[in-house]
Every structure is written in C-alpha cells, then in structure tokens.
C-alpha cells in the first residue's frame, strides 16, 4: 500500500550530481516504495534545483533505521557545531 507521505522543503546549499555541482533550491522527502532499493518502504529524499531540470537532482533511498541514524547524526553535528562556534 502506498502511503503518499510527502513533505517539501526549501533549501539553500549545493549538491553534486554525476557530472556537476549545482545550487539546491528544494527537497522532497517522502516515505513510500523505493524506486531502486530492495526495501518494502523507504525514506526517500530528492534534492533538486527545479530551475535547472532533471540533471540537477540527486535522489536518496534509505531504510527506516538508516534514516533515523542519519537524522540523529545531523542533529548531533548541528548541536556540537553550535556549541563550538557560537560560544
């Protein structure tokens, strides 16, 4: 069963596709069936710059546990960075 759980996020940053770096403008985050991974469901993230078209897109499919570990690592690094640089 498809869940269609999707959130769009505006971003500022850069990403690297197979052949170039490009500015990020947004990401789509969704929990649903993956396209390529062998999971029943996965946390999928499409980083993109809509102005530059499909070649300016990076897609990621993560297992549920990997997605949770990544979220924890991101929050931990931001907290440590804030403590180191804002104190």
Secondary structure, 3 states (H helix, E strand, C coil): CCCCEEEEEEEEEEEECCCCEEEEEEEEEEEECCCCCCCCCEEEEEEECHHHCCCCEEEEEECHHHHHHHHHHHHHHHHHHHHHHCC
